[in-house]
């Protein structure tokens, strides 16, 4: 099977074909030279009257021989390229010269008209050669244009990789091979999760540069028997043209993922990207290119909307899940208009567990079709579809209004903490919208805190940091949510304008366990050295509270202290 894809095998076959063609041409050439020469010799013998055959001395018979020679010379000029033309020229010239000499010395002037046939043959050969020369030049140009057109049809102009048409063509070829030659190949679709933000924030030139680099990395990483291509804006494909086990296939995809997610450098900027991959296998997930691509598309869509997996292998269940996501997207679009969202506020406390520091605003959705939907379920769909921008603005505006009422009713001055999606923060118009909403609601920015996650730092770090500084100028504090679960490191925190670090619940749950590794104290100590205060999330036991207090954690949040509250329940806190 490997031989079928071998360049050496294909080149060898082509060379054998050329060898056959050359041998065939050589045979034709020799045959016509011998034939023409024998006819010339026969003609000379007749005219010179060396052998007296009265029947052969007839002018008509001599003319027939001359015409046969003319046909041979025209054939040579037309069908055997430049070499044939030169031979036709040489043979006709030699015969014409011999005829003139014999007619002159032998006095056979009755045959003088025959010589004009050879002059005509020379003239025709020259015309044919010049015509073919011009025609050949045109053919060469046409072939070049055809080659360019084929390139445009089957190759991506930016990355020089095969395009969607070529990938489809290859899939069709592989799936239509004869039974004895068939292989169980796989299609891997690679989608860049945050590439749009690169184009929006840094421009299309930077985006094109990154795509070229991605193509180079992909070409270097894939197996020599596989085929890589670019099938749309930021989507690439790899056809794994080998029999490969699922475990080995996933290891191979992870290798590609690691290479493509390495930091890119352009114009003194560091750019990080993340990818999602969807995989479909032949023949389990499709019998032709259309079915194979559809299955891989569904798998990559599933990976993009998943919080846990970034590589998905197609399964029949996915179709139902995708349909549910599409339905959810449609319902999300009307959820705001139908007033299906509401807000809860979870208090944060000083370490004494009594004094309220502030509240974290949390969105909840009660769908008329799905009922209560977890944020972990609908937020990824909202982010993927871009609806998170509108939903995020609704959360911001409405939480400010509730917060303002709280300040007026209870004469308190707590902090309001709001979660900001990576899609929102990297939206070029985000800061301006924040300014407008703050001004419209007459809220002091010093009382606001935006919670971001570590996933922000897999995109353009410089751009993100610049946006954070713009928010800081509005008086807004910046908190890092779920610290320890993503991409940021302690050493990197000193470069970010952070005010608050929220330790993820997973670390808090480890407190008091037998194999507990002392992760929390170093985080608190390092944060304090950089002037960053610490909030512990998910505090649920007294032991955890005492431990955090002992290690000088600044603020606490969790069910032990209080659950998320409705705006009507907040009054019980004061």
C-alpha positions as CSV (number, residue, x, y, z in Angstrom):
1,X,0.0,0.0,0.0
2,X,2.8,2.3,0.9
3,X,4.2,1.8,-2.6
4,X,0.9,3.3,-4.0
5,X,1.8,6.7,-2.5
6,X,5.5,6.4,-3.3
7,X,6.9,9.3,-5.3
8,X,9.7,6.9,-6.5
9,X,7.2,4.4,-7.7
10,X,5.2,7.1,-9.6
11,X,8.5,8.6,-11.1
12,X,9.6,5.1,-12.2
13,X,6.3,4.4,-14.0
14,X,6.5,7.8,-15.8
15,X,10.1,7.1,-16.8
16,X,9.1,3.7,-18.3
17,X,6.4,5.4,-20.2
18,X,8.8,7.9,-21.6
19,X,11.2,5.2,-22.5
20,X,8.5,3.4,-24.5
21,X,7.6,6.6,-26.3
22,X,11.2,7.3,-27.2
23,X,11.7,3.7,-28.5
24,X,8.6,4.0,-30.6
25,X,9.7,7.3,-32.1
26,X,13.1,5.9,-32.9
27,X,11.6,2.9,-34.7
28,X,9.4,5.2,-36.8
29,X,12.3,7.5,-37.7
30,X,14.5,4.6,-38.8
31,X,11.7,3.0,-40.8
32,X,10.9,6.2,-42.8
33,X,14.6,7.0,-43.4
34,X,15.2,3.6,-44.9
35,X,12.0,3.7,-46.9
36,X,12.8,7.2,-48.3
37,X,16.4,6.2,-49.1
38,X,15.4,3.0,-50.9
39,X,12.8,4.9,-53.0
40,X,15.5,7.5,-53.9
41,X,17.9,4.8,-55.0
42,X,15.2,3.1,-57.0
43,X,14.3,6.4,-58.7
44,X,17.9,7.2,-59.6
45,X,18.3,3.7,-61.1
46,X,15.2,4.2,-63.2
47,X,16.1,7.7,-64.5
48,X,19.7,6.8,-65.1
49,X,18.4,4.0,-67.3
50,X,21.0,1.7,-65.7
51,X,18.5,-1.1,-65.9
52,X,16.1,-1.0,-68.8
53,X,12.6,-1.7,-67.8
54,X,10.4,0.2,-70.3
55,X,7.4,-0.1,-68.0
56,X,9.2,1.8,-65.2
57,X,10.3,4.6,-67.4
58,X,6.8,6.0,-67.5
59,X,6.6,9.5,-66.0
60,X,3.5,8.6,-64.0
61,X,5.3,5.8,-62.2
62,X,8.2,8.1,-61.3
63,X,5.7,10.8,-60.1
64,X,4.1,8.2,-57.8
65,X,7.5,7.4,-56.2
66,X,8.2,11.2,-55.8
67,X,4.7,11.7,-54.2
68,X,5.3,8.9,-51.7
69,X,8.6,10.5,-50.7
70,X,6.9,13.8,-50.3
71,X,4.3,12.2,-48.0
72,X,7.1,10.6,-46.0
73,X,8.9,14.0,-45.6
74,X,5.7,15.8,-44.6
75,X,5.1,13.0,-42.0
76,X,8.6,13.4,-40.6
77,X,8.2,17.2,-40.4
78,X,4.8,17.0,-38.7
79,X,5.2,14.1,-36.3
80,X,8.8,13.8,-35.2
81,X,9.5,17.4,-34.1
82,X,12.7,19.3,-35.0
83,X,14.7,16.1,-35.8
84,X,12.0,15.0,-38.3
85,X,12.1,18.4,-40.0
86,X,15.9,18.4,-40.4
87,X,15.7,14.9,-41.8
88,X,12.9,15.8,-44.2
89,X,15.0,18.8,-45.3
90,X,18.2,16.7,-45.7
91,X,16.5,13.9,-47.6
92,X,14.6,16.2,-50.0
93,X,17.6,18.4,-50.6
94,X,19.8,15.3,-51.3
95,X,17.3,13.7,-53.6
96,X,16.7,17.0,-55.4
97,X,20.4,17.5,-55.9
98,X,20.9,13.9,-57.2
99,X,17.9,14.3,-59.6
100,X,19.3,17.5,-61.1
101,X,22.7,16.0,-61.5
102,X,21.4,12.8,-63.2
103,X,18.9,14.7,-65.4
104,X,21.7,17.1,-66.5
105,X,24.4,14.5,-67.2
106,X,22.1,11.8,-68.6
107,X,20.0,14.2,-70.6
108,X,16.7,13.0,-69.2
109,X,15.0,16.3,-69.4
110,X,11.6,14.7,-69.6
111,X,11.8,14.1,-65.9
112,X,12.6,17.8,-65.0
113,X,9.0,18.4,-63.7
114,X,9.7,15.8,-61.0
115,X,12.2,18.1,-59.4
116,X,9.5,20.7,-58.7
117,X,7.8,18.1,-56.4
118,X,10.9,18.1,-54.1
119,X,11.0,21.9,-54.1
120,X,7.4,21.9,-53.1
121,X,8.2,19.3,-50.4
122,X,11.0,21.5,-49.0
123,X,8.6,24.5,-49.0
124,X,5.9,22.6,-47.3
125,X,8.3,21.2,-44.7
126,X,9.5,24.7,-43.8
127,X,5.9,26.0,-43.5
128,X,5.0,23.0,-41.3
129,X,8.0,23.5,-39.1
130,X,7.5,27.2,-38.6
131,X,3.8,26.7,-37.9
132,X,4.5,24.0,-35.4
133,X,7.2,26.1,-33.8
134,X,4.7,28.9,-33.1
135,X,2.1,26.4,-32.2
136,X,4.5,24.7,-29.8
137,X,5.2,28.0,-28.1
138,X,1.5,28.6,-27.7
139,X,1.0,25.1,-26.3
140,X,3.8,25.7,-23.8
141,X,2.1,28.9,-22.7
142,X,-1.3,27.1,-22.5
143,X,0.3,24.3,-20.4
144,X,1.8,26.9,-18.1
145,X,-1.6,28.7,-17.8
146,X,-3.3,25.3,-17.3
147,X,-0.8,24.5,-14.6
148,X,-1.4,27.9,-12.9
149,X,-5.2,27.3,-13.1
150,X,-4.8,23.8,-11.6
151,X,-2.7,25.3,-8.8
152,X,-5.4,27.9,-8.1
153,X,-8.1,25.2,-8.1
154,X,-6.2,22.7,-5.9
155,X,-3.8,24.7,-3.8
156,X,-4.1,27.5,-1.2
157,X,-2.4,30.6,-2.5
158,X,-1.3,31.9,1.0
159,X,0.1,28.7,2.6
160,X,0.8,26.7,-0.6
161,X,-0.9,23.7,1.0
162,X,-3.6,21.7,-0.8
163,X,-7.0,23.4,-0.5
164,X,-10.4,22.0,0.3
165,X,-10.9,20.8,-3.3
166,X,-7.7,18.8,-3.2
167,X,-8.6,17.3,0.2
168,X,-12.0,16.3,-1.2
169,X,-10.4,14.8,-4.3
170,X,-7.9,12.8,-2.2
171,X,-10.7,11.5,0.1
172,X,-12.7,10.4,-2.9
173,X,-9.7,8.7,-4.4
174,X,-8.9,6.8,-1.2
175,X,-12.5,5.8,-0.6
176,X,-12.9,4.6,-4.2
177,X,-9.8,2.4,-4.4
178,X,-10.1,-1.3,-5.2
179,X,-10.8,-3.7,-2.4
180,X,-7.2,-5.1,-2.3
181,X,-5.7,-1.6,-2.1
182,X,-8.0,0.0,0.4
183,X,-6.7,1.3,3.7
184,X,-8.5,2.5,6.9
185,X,-7.5,6.2,6.7
186,X,-8.6,9.1,9.0
187,X,-9.4,12.8,8.5
188,X,-8.3,15.2,11.2
189,X,-9.8,18.7,11.1
190,X,-7.8,21.4,13.0
191,X,-9.6,24.6,14.1
192,X,-7.9,27.6,15.8
193,X,-10.1,28.5,18.8
194,X,-9.0,32.1,19.1
195,X,-7.7,33.1,15.7
196,X,-10.4,35.7,15.0
197,X,-9.1,37.7,17.9
198,X,-5.6,37.8,16.3
199,X,-7.1,39.3,13.1
200,X,-9.4,41.7,15.1
201,X,-6.6,42.9,17.4
202,X,-3.5,42.7,15.3
203,X,-4.7,42.9,11.8
204,X,-5.0,40.6,8.8
205,X,-1.3,40.9,7.9
206,X,-0.3,39.4,11.2
207,X,-3.1,36.8,10.8
208,X,-1.7,35.8,7.4
209,X,1.8,35.6,8.8
210,X,0.6,33.2,11.5
211,X,-1.3,31.0,9.0
212,X,1.9,30.7,6.9
213,X,3.9,29.7,10.0
214,X,1.2,27.2,11.0
215,X,1.4,25.6,7.5
216,X,5.2,25.4,7.8
217,X,4.9,23.7,11.3
218,X,2.2,21.4,10.1
219,X,4.2,20.3,7.0
220,X,7.3,19.6,9.2
221,X,5.3,17.6,11.8
222,X,3.1,15.3,9.8
223,X,4.2,11.8,8.6
224,X,5.6,11.7,5.1
225,X,2.8,9.5,3.9
226,X,0.1,11.9,5.2
227,X,-1.4,14.9,3.4
228,X,-2.0,18.3,5.0
229,X,-4.2,21.1,3.7
230,X,-5.9,24.4,4.5
231,X,-9.6,24.1,3.9
232,X,-10.9,27.5,5.1
233,X,-9.8,30.6,6.9
234,X,-8.2,29.2,10.1
235,X,-9.1,25.5,9.6
236,X,-6.5,22.9,8.5
237,X,-6.9,19.3,7.6
238,X,-4.6,16.2,7.8
239,X,-5.5,13.0,5.9
240,X,-3.8,10.2,7.8
241,X,-3.1,7.8,4.9
242,X,-2.1,4.8,7.0
243,X,-3.6,2.0,9.0
244,X,-3.2,3.4,12.5
245,X,-4.7,2.4,15.9
246,X,-6.8,4.9,17.8
247,X,-4.3,5.3,20.6
248,X,-1.5,6.0,18.2
249,X,-3.7,8.4,16.2
250,X,-4.5,10.5,19.3
251,X,-0.8,10.6,20.2
252,X,-0.1,11.8,16.7
253,X,-2.7,14.5,16.9
254,X,-1.4,15.7,20.3
255,X,2.1,16.0,18.7
256,X,0.6,18.2,16.0
257,X,-1.3,20.2,18.6
258,X,1.8,20.8,20.7
259,X,3.7,22.1,17.6
260,X,0.9,24.4,16.4
261,X,0.3,25.8,19.9
262,X,3.9,26.9,20.5
263,X,4.3,30.6,20.8
264,X,4.4,32.6,17.6
265,X,6.6,35.8,17.4
266,X,5.7,38.7,15.1
267,X,6.7,42.4,15.3
268,X,8.1,41.9,18.8
269,X,4.8,40.3,20.0
270,X,4.2,36.9,21.5
271,X,1.1,35.2,20.2
272,X,-0.3,32.0,21.6
273,X,-3.1,30.0,19.9
274,X,-5.1,27.0,21.0
275,X,-6.6,24.4,18.7
276,X,-9.5,22.0,18.7
277,X,-9.4,18.8,16.6
278,X,-12.1,16.6,15.2
279,X,-11.4,13.1,13.9
280,X,-13.4,10.8,11.6
281,X,-12.2,7.4,10.3
282,X,-12.9,5.5,7.1
283,X,-15.1,3.4,6.8
284,X,-16.6,3.6,10.3
285,X,-17.7,7.3,10.1
286,X,-18.3,7.7,6.4
287,X,-18.1,5.9,3.0
288,X,-17.3,9.0,0.9
289,X,-15.7,12.4,1.2
290,X,-19.0,14.2,2.0
291,X,-19.8,11.8,4.9
292,X,-16.2,11.8,6.2
293,X,-15.9,15.6,6.3
294,X,-19.3,15.9,7.9
295,X,-18.3,13.5,10.7
296,X,-15.0,15.4,11.3
297,X,-16.9,18.7,11.3
298,X,-19.3,17.5,13.9
299,X,-16.4,16.2,16.0
300,X,-14.5,19.5,15.8
301,X,-17.7,21.4,16.7
302,X,-18.0,19.2,19.8
303,X,-14.4,19.8,20.8
304,X,-14.9,23.6,20.5
305,X,-17.9,23.5,22.8
306,X,-16.4,21.2,25.3
307,X,-14.7,22.5,28.5
308,X,-12.8,19.2,29.0
309,X,-11.6,17.8,25.6
310,X,-9.9,19.6,22.8
311,X,-9.7,16.4,20.6
312,X,-12.9,14.6,19.7
313,X,-13.4,11.4,17.8
314,X,-16.7,11.3,16.0
315,X,-19.5,9.2,17.5
316,X,-23.2,8.8,16.6
317,X,-24.1,10.5,19.9
318,X,-22.5,13.7,18.7
319,X,-25.2,14.3,16.1
320,X,-27.8,14.5,18.9
321,X,-25.5,16.7,21.0
322,X,-24.8,19.1,18.1
323,X,-28.6,19.3,17.4
324,X,-29.1,20.1,21.1
325,X,-26.3,22.8,20.9
326,X,-28.0,24.3,17.8
327,X,-31.3,24.3,19.6
328,X,-29.6,25.9,22.6
329,X,-28.1,28.6,20.4
330,X,-31.5,29.4,19.0
331,X,-33.0,29.6,22.4
332,X,-30.1,31.7,23.7
333,X,-30.8,34.2,21.0
334,X,-34.4,34.7,22.4
335,X,-33.5,34.2,26.1
336,X,-32.8,37.9,26.7
337,X,-36.0,39.1,25.0
338,X,-38.0,36.5,26.9
339,X,-36.4,37.5,30.3
340,X,-35.1,34.0,31.0
341,X,-31.9,35.1,32.6
342,X,-31.5,36.1,36.2
343,X,-28.6,37.0,38.5
344,X,-27.4,35.6,41.8
345,X,-24.8,37.2,44.0
346,X,-22.3,35.1,46.1
347,X,-20.8,37.0,49.0
348,X,-17.1,37.2,49.7
349,X,-15.9,37.6,53.3
350,X,-13.0,38.7,55.3
351,X,-11.2,35.8,56.9
352,X,-13.1,36.3,60.1
353,X,-16.1,35.0,58.2
354,X,-18.3,37.9,59.3
355,X,-17.5,41.1,57.4
356,X,-18.7,41.2,53.8
357,X,-16.0,42.2,51.3
358,X,-18.3,42.2,48.2
359,X,-20.4,40.0,45.9
360,X,-19.6,38.0,42.7
361,X,-22.4,38.4,40.1
362,X,-23.4,35.0,38.7
363,X,-25.8,34.5,35.7
364,X,-28.4,31.8,35.7
365,X,-30.7,30.6,32.9
366,X,-34.1,29.0,33.2
367,X,-35.1,28.0,29.7
368,X,-38.7,27.4,28.9
369,X,-37.6,24.2,27.0
370,X,-34.6,22.9,28.9
371,X,-35.4,24.2,32.3
372,X,-32.5,25.2,34.5
373,X,-29.3,25.2,32.4
374,X,-25.9,25.1,34.0
375,X,-23.5,28.0,33.0
376,X,-20.9,25.3,32.2
377,X,-23.3,24.1,29.5
378,X,-24.6,27.3,27.9
379,X,-21.5,29.6,28.3
380,X,-19.3,27.6,25.9
381,X,-22.1,27.7,23.3
382,X,-22.5,31.5,23.8
383,X,-18.8,32.0,23.4
384,X,-18.6,29.8,20.3
385,X,-21.5,31.7,18.6
386,X,-20.5,35.2,19.8
387,X,-23.7,35.6,21.8
388,X,-21.5,36.0,24.9
389,X,-20.9,39.6,24.0
390,X,-24.6,40.5,24.2
391,X,-25.2,38.3,27.3
392,X,-22.1,39.7,29.0
393,X,-23.3,43.3,28.4
394,X,-26.7,42.3,29.9
395,X,-24.9,40.9,33.0
396,X,-22.8,44.0,33.4
397,X,-25.6,46.4,33.0
398,X,-28.1,44.6,35.2
399,X,-25.7,43.7,38.0
400,X,-24.7,47.4,38.2
401,X,-28.4,48.4,38.6
402,X,-28.9,45.8,41.4
403,X,-25.7,46.9,43.0
404,X,-26.7,50.5,42.9
405,X,-30.0,49.7,44.6
406,X,-28.1,47.7,47.2
407,X,-25.8,50.7,48.0
408,X,-28.9,53.0,48.3
409,X,-31.0,50.6,50.4
410,X,-28.4,49.5,52.9
411,X,-25.9,52.3,52.9
412,X,-23.1,49.8,52.3
413,X,-20.1,50.1,50.0
414,X,-19.1,46.5,48.9
415,X,-17.2,45.4,45.8
416,X,-19.1,44.0,42.8
417,X,-17.2,41.3,41.0
418,X,-18.2,40.4,37.4
419,X,-16.9,37.5,35.3
420,X,-15.5,38.6,31.9
421,X,-15.2,36.1,29.1
422,X,-12.1,35.9,26.9
423,X,-14.4,36.7,23.9
424,X,-15.6,39.9,25.6
425,X,-12.1,41.1,26.7
426,X,-10.6,40.6,23.3
427,X,-13.4,42.4,21.5
428,X,-12.0,45.7,20.2
429,X,-15.1,47.6,21.3
430,X,-15.2,46.2,24.9
431,X,-13.5,49.0,26.8
432,X,-15.7,51.7,25.2
433,X,-18.8,49.7,26.1
434,X,-17.6,49.4,29.7
435,X,-17.1,53.2,29.8
436,X,-20.6,53.8,28.4
437,X,-22.4,51.4,30.8
438,X,-20.5,52.8,33.8
439,X,-21.4,56.4,32.8
440,X,-25.0,55.4,32.1
441,X,-25.4,53.7,35.5
442,X,-23.4,56.3,37.4
443,X,-21.2,53.7,39.2
444,X,-17.7,54.4,40.6
445,X,-15.2,52.2,38.8
446,X,-13.3,51.7,42.1
447,X,-16.1,49.6,43.3
448,X,-15.9,47.2,40.4
449,X,-13.8,44.1,39.9
450,X,-13.5,42.1,36.7
451,X,-12.7,38.4,37.0
452,X,-10.7,36.9,34.1
453,X,-9.4,33.4,33.6
454,X,-6.0,32.1,32.7
455,X,-7.2,31.1,29.2
456,X,-6.8,34.8,28.2
457,X,-3.1,34.4,28.1
458,X,-3.1,31.8,25.4
459,X,-3.9,34.5,22.9
460,X,-2.1,37.8,22.3
461,X,-0.6,38.5,25.7
462,X,0.5,42.1,25.0
463,X,-3.0,43.0,23.7
464,X,-4.7,41.5,26.8
465,X,-2.4,43.3,29.2
466,X,-3.0,46.6,27.3
467,X,-6.7,46.1,27.7
468,X,-6.3,45.3,31.4
469,X,-4.4,48.6,31.9
470,X,-7.1,50.5,30.2
471,X,-9.7,49.0,32.6
472,X,-7.4,49.9,35.5
473,X,-7.5,53.5,34.4
474,X,-11.2,53.4,34.9
475,X,-10.6,52.4,38.5
476,X,-11.6,48.7,37.9
477,X,-9.7,46.0,39.9
478,X,-8.6,42.9,38.1
479,X,-8.9,39.4,39.6
480,X,-7.5,36.2,38.2
481,X,-10.2,33.5,38.6
482,X,-9.6,29.7,39.0
483,X,-5.9,30.2,39.4
484,X,-3.9,27.0,39.0
485,X,-6.1,25.3,36.4
486,X,-4.9,27.1,33.2
487,X,-1.9,28.6,31.4
488,X,-0.6,31.3,33.7
489,X,2.3,30.7,36.1
490,X,3.3,32.4,39.3
491,X,6.3,34.0,37.6
492,X,4.1,35.5,34.9
493,X,1.8,37.2,37.4
494,X,4.3,40.0,38.0
495,X,3.7,41.2,34.4
496,X,-0.1,41.4,34.7
497,X,-1.8,44.3,36.5
498,X,-3.6,42.0,39.0
499,X,-5.2,43.1,42.3
500,X,-6.8,39.8,43.3
501,X,-5.8,36.1,42.9
502,X,-8.6,33.6,43.3
503,X,-7.3,30.1,44.2
504,X,-9.3,27.4,42.5
505,X,-11.6,25.2,44.5
506,X,-9.6,22.1,43.4
507,X,-6.7,23.3,45.6
508,X,-8.9,24.2,48.5
509,X,-10.5,20.7,48.4
510,X,-7.0,19.2,49.0
511,X,-6.6,20.9,52.4
512,X,-6.7,18.3,55.1
513,X,-6.3,15.3,52.8
514,X,-3.8,12.7,53.7
515,X,-1.6,13.2,50.6
516,X,-2.2,16.9,50.6
517,X,0.6,18.8,48.9
518,X,1.3,22.2,50.4
519,X,0.2,24.2,47.3
520,X,-1.9,26.9,48.9
521,X,0.6,28.6,51.3
522,X,3.3,29.2,48.6
523,X,0.6,30.8,46.3
524,X,-0.6,33.1,49.0
525,X,3.0,34.1,50.0
526,X,4.1,34.8,46.4
527,X,1.0,36.8,45.7
528,X,1.5,38.9,48.8
529,X,5.1,39.6,47.8
530,X,3.8,41.2,44.6
531,X,1.1,43.2,46.4
532,X,-1.8,40.9,45.2
533,X,-4.6,39.9,47.6
534,X,-5.9,36.4,47.7
535,X,-9.5,35.0,47.6
536,X,-10.0,31.3,48.4
537,X,-12.9,29.8,46.3
538,X,-15.1,26.9,47.3
539,X,-14.5,27.0,51.1
540,X,-16.8,24.3,52.5
541,X,-15.4,23.1,55.9
542,X,-14.3,24.7,59.1
543,X,-10.9,23.1,58.8
544,X,-10.4,24.8,55.4
545,X,-11.4,28.1,56.9
546,X,-8.9,27.8,59.9
547,X,-6.1,26.6,57.5
548,X,-6.6,29.6,55.2
549,X,-6.8,32.0,58.1
550,X,-3.6,30.6,59.5
551,X,-1.8,31.1,56.2
552,X,-3.0,34.7,55.9
553,X,-5.5,34.3,53.0
554,X,-7.2,37.7,52.6
555,X,-10.8,36.7,51.6
556,X,-13.0,33.7,51.5
557,X,-15.9,32.5,49.3
558,X,-17.9,29.3,49.5
559,X,-20.9,27.4,50.7
560,X,-19.6,27.3,54.3
561,X,-20.0,31.1,54.4
562,X,-22.9,31.6,52.1
563,X,-24.5,30.3,48.9
564,X,-25.3,32.5,45.8
565,X,-28.2,34.7,46.8
566,X,-31.0,36.4,44.9
567,X,-31.2,40.2,45.1
568,X,-34.0,39.7,47.6
569,X,-31.9,37.5,49.9
570,X,-29.0,39.9,50.0
571,X,-30.7,41.9,52.7
572,X,-30.1,39.0,55.2
573,X,-26.3,39.5,54.8
574,X,-26.5,43.0,56.4
